[in-house]
Amino acid sequence: MKKLVGFFALLLIVAGIAAVYAWYDYRNTLSAEIGLAQGGVSGSGEATFVVERGWSAKRTANELAARGFINKPHWFYLHARMQPQLTGQERNIKSGEYVISDSLTVESLFELLVNGQSLQYSHAIIEGTTFKQLLKSLADVDSLRQTADTASGDSVMQALGQPGVHPEGLFFADTYNFPRDTSDLDFLRRSHELLTEVLDEEWRNRAENLPYESPYEALIMASIIEKESAVAEERPLIAGVFVSRLRKGMRLQTDPTVIYGIGDSYDGNIRRRDLRTDTPYNTYTRAGLPPTPIAMVGREAINAALNPDDTDKLFFVSKGDGTHHFSKTVEEHNAAVRKYQLKR
C-alpha cells in the first residue's frame, strides 16, 4: 500500500514538474522574438505573411512555422484556444497580408493577426469616371478579389441589394484603403454608402429655392458640373449658370451629356448632327436634367450643385486652358466662341 501511495505521489510530482515546465515553455515561446531571418529575407527587418481566407488558427500556426516565423506552433494554436474573447477560435484570425517586423514577439504577432492589422492597399475613383470605366479599373487591381459579374450594371446593383437601380454616379469619387482579398463588391458597397452619406449631408445644408426635387437630381447636376470643369473655383459659377437656365426654362445645352448619350460610338468629336440627334441625354434636344448622372463625383461638385453662385451669366465656353469664359448674352457668348473655339 505504501509503495502504491509513493508511486502516485511520484506521478503527481512528475506531473507537477511537467506542468510547470510546460507553462514556462508556453510563456517563453510567447515572449520570444519571431524568426524573421528564416521567415523573411535575412537582414531586411521585415517580411510579409498572407493569411488566406478560411484558414483556422491551427492552419495559420503551421504555416507560420513552415515559414520559420515560429518554432512551436502548438503553443500558438493553444494560445488562440485559450483567449476568452475569441468566439469560434479559428474564425477570429483575420485574413489578409501582414507586414511582420523583427521587433515582434510570438504573442504580439498573434495580436496582430487577431486585430486584422494587415497591409493596406489603395485605389482611387477619379472624379468624372463613368461606371464602365470604374469596373474596368477595379478589374485591374490585383489586391482586390474579383467577384462581380461585370457584364452589366444590373448584375452589380443586384449584388449590392439594389436591383433595377441605374449604377451611374452612385459611387463616391475618393481614395479608398483596403486589405488584400477585399472583394470588388465590398469596395463598391463602401463607395456607394459613402456617396449616400455625403449627398445626404450636403442636401441638408443646401441653398434655398433650388430647382431640384430630390437629392438624386442634385447628383445629376453635380455629375454634369464634374464633367464640365476640373477647376474647383469655377464649379459654383458653372452650377449657377445651369441653375439659372433651369429656372428660365432654357435647355442646358451641355456637351458632356450629349457625349454620354452617344456612348461607345463617341470618337472624340462632337458634330452638328450629334447635337441634333435626340437621346435621353441630349440636353440640346430635351429640356431639364438628363435621366441619370453621367459620371462619378466628389464632394466639391455636389457642394457646387447645392450651393450655386447667384449669377446673371447664362453661357460659358472653354478657353482651351481648362478654364471658361462666362457671358450674360448670346451675342457675347458667340463672340467668345469665335475667339476661343474658332480662333477668329
N, C-alpha and C positions, 0 to 999 in steps of 0.2 A: 504493500500500500504506500509506504514511504517513497519507494522508488517511482511509483506512478505519479505521486504528487510532485516529486522532484522533476520528473520528466515534463509534466505540464508547466511547472514553474519555469523550467528552462525554455520551453517553447514560447511562453509569454515574454521572457526576457529577449529571446531572439527576435520575436515578432515586434517587440517594442523598439529594439535597436534598428530593425529593418524599416519600421515606420518612421523613426526619427531620421534615418539616412535618406529614405525616400522623400521626406518633407524637405530636408535641406537640399537634396539634389534638385527637387522641383523648384525651390526658391532660387537656388543658384543658377538654374537654367534660365528662369525668367529674367534675372538681373544681368545675365551675361550679354556681352555685345554680340551682335549678329556677325556671321561670317561673310562680310562683304567681298573680301578678296576672292572667295570661291564662288559666291552668288552673282557677282557682277564682274566688272573689269578691275583688276588689281590696281590699286593706287588711284582710282578715279574719284573716290569719295562718295559716290552714289551709284545706284543701279536701279533698273526698273523691273517690276514684277507684275504680271497680269493675273488677276483672279477672274476666271471665266464665269459666265452666268451659270447658276446651278451647282457650283462647287460647294461641297459641305466643308465644315471645319476640318474634318479628318482628311479630305482630299487636299485642302489648302495646306495643311501641315505637311503632308507627304510631298507636295510639290515644292514647298519651301525647303524641305530637307534635300530634295533632289537637286535643287539649285545651290545648295551649300549655305543657305542663309541661317538655318538652324540645324542642330545635330541630334536633337531628341524630340522628334515630332509628337511622341505620345504625351509629353508634358504640355505641349502647345494645345493639343486636342483636349486633354483633361482640363486645362485652364478654361477653354471655351465652355466645356460642360459644367464647370463649377460657377459660372457667372449667373447670379440670380436674376439679373436684368435681361438676360438673353432668353427669350421665349422661342422655342423651336430650334435652339442651338445653332445648327448648321446654317439656317437661313439668315442669321444676323451678321455674317461676314459678307460685306458688300462687294459685288463685282466691280471691276474697274482696273485701271492701270495705275500703279503706285510707284512713287519715287522713294527708294529706300536709301537712307544715308548711313554712313558708318558710325554715327552717333547714337543710333537706335539700340535699345536692348530688345530681347525677345518679347518682353511684356509690352513695351511701347510700340513694337511692331504690331502686336495683336490689337492694341487700341487703335492704331492707325487704320487697320483693316475693318474693324468693327464700326468705327466712326465714319467710314467711307471717305476719308481724306485723300481721294485719288487725284491723279494728274488731270488737270482741266485743259480742254481744247476750246477753241473759239471759232465762231463762224458769224459773219455779218450778213444781214439782209440789207441790201443797199436801197436807199430811197429811190423810188421810181422803177424798181424791179417789178416785172409782171409775175403773175403766179406761175406761168410756164417757165420763166427764167429762174424763179425760186426753186422749183422742183429739180431743174437741171443742176443748179448749183449744189443742192443737197446731195444729189446722186454722186457728185464728185468728192464728197467729204469722206475720207477713208475711216475716220474715227466714229462716224455715225453708222448705226446698224440699219441697213436698208430693209424696210418692211412695207412701205407704202406702194400701193398699186398706182403708178403714175400715168396709167393710160388715159385717165380722165380726172378732172377736178371733182366730179361727182363721187367717185370711189373714195377719194381722200376725205372729202367732207363727211361722207357717211361713216368712215372710220373714226372721225373726230366727233361723231354723235350729232351732226347737223346735216342730215340728208336733204338734198334739194336746194341747199343754200349755195349761191354763186361764190366761189372762193376768192375772186379778185379783190385785192385791197384789204382782206381780213387778217393780215399778218403784219405785225408791227416792225417797221424798219429799225433795227438796232443790232448791236453786237451781243452775242449770247455765249456764255461759257458753259461747258458741259463735260462730264466724264466720258471716257471711251465706252462704247457699247450703248450709249443713249440711242434710242430709235429715232428715225426721222419723224415719225408721227408724234413722239413725245416733244421733239423740238418744235414742230408746227403747233402742237397744242399749247405749249408755253407761249409761243409768239402770238397766237390768237387771243389767249387770255390777257396778255399784256396790252394788245391793241384795244380790247374791250374796256380794260381798266383806264387807259389813257383817254380814250374817246369819251367815256362817261364823265371823267374828271373835267375835261375841257368843256364838255357840253354844259355842265353845271355852272361854269364860270364864263359863259358866252355873253357876247354883247346882246343888247335888246333889239327887237324888231328885225331879226334876220329872216330871209325868205326860205328857211328850211323847215320842213315839217317833222324831221326826225334826226337823230344823230347820224343815221346812215346817209342821209342826204348831205350832211356836213362832211362826211367821209368822202363822198363822191367829189364834192368840191375840192377837198384837200388833195385828192389824187390828181386833179387837173392842175392845181397850183404847183404840186410837186413836179409834174412833167413840164410845166411852162418855164420854171426858173429854178436854178440851183443856188441863186444869190439870196441868202436868207433875208437881207433887209428889204428886198423887193417883194417878198411874198405877201405881206399885208396890203400893199398897194395893188398887186395883181388881184388879190381877193376882193379889194374894194371895187375895182373895175367890173369884175364878174357880178358882184352883188348889185351894183348899180344897174347893170344891163338886165339882170333878172327882175329887178323892181320896175324897170321901164318897159318890160315885155319884149326886150330885144333878145335876139338869139346870141348865144355865147360866141359862136364862130371861133372855136379854138382848134388848132391843128392836131394836138395830141389825141383828141377824141376821134378825129377822122382816121388817124393812123391806127388807133386801136381797132376801129371798125373794119379797116382793110384787112387786118390780121396777118397771117403768114405770107400773103402775097405782096406785102409792102416791100418795095425795093430801095427805099431811102429817099424817094422823091414824091412830093405831092403835086399832082397835076390838076388842072382845072376840072377835068372830068371827075376826079376823086371828090372834089368839093361839092359836085352836083349829084353824085351817086348816093342815093339815100340808104342809110343803115341806121339801126337804133342808136348808134354812137356818133352820127354825123350832126354836129351842132350848127352846121351851116344850113341844113335842110330841116332840122327839128328844133323846136323851142324847148327851153328848160334844160334840166340836167339830163345826162345820159342815164340809162337804167342801173348801171353799177359803177363802182370805182374802176379806174383804168390802170392802177398801179398800187404798190405798197407805199405807205407814207410814214414819216416820222412825226414827232410831236410838233415841230415848228410849222409844218404845213397844216396840221389840224388846228393849231392855235390861230394861224392866219385866217383860215376859213371861218373860224368862230369869232374872230376879233379883227375884222377887216378895217382898213383905213377908210375914213369918211372923205371921199374924194369926188370931184366933178369930172374926173377922167373917165372916158368910155372906150378908149382904144389904146393898144400898145403894139409895138413892133420890135423885133430883135435888132440890136445894133451890131450883131456879129461878134461881140466880145463877151457874151454871156449875160449882158445887161439889156435893158429895153428902153425905148423912148415911149413916153406916155403922152396921149393927146386928148383934148376935150372935144374936138370937132372932127368930122370925117375929112374935111379939107386939110386940116393939119396932119391928120393920120396919113392921108395919101401922099402928102409931101414927105413925110418921114419914110414911107415905103419906098418912094423914089430915091431918097438919099441913102438909106441903109440896105435895102434889098435889091433895087435895080441899079444902084450906083450911078444915079443921074442927078 
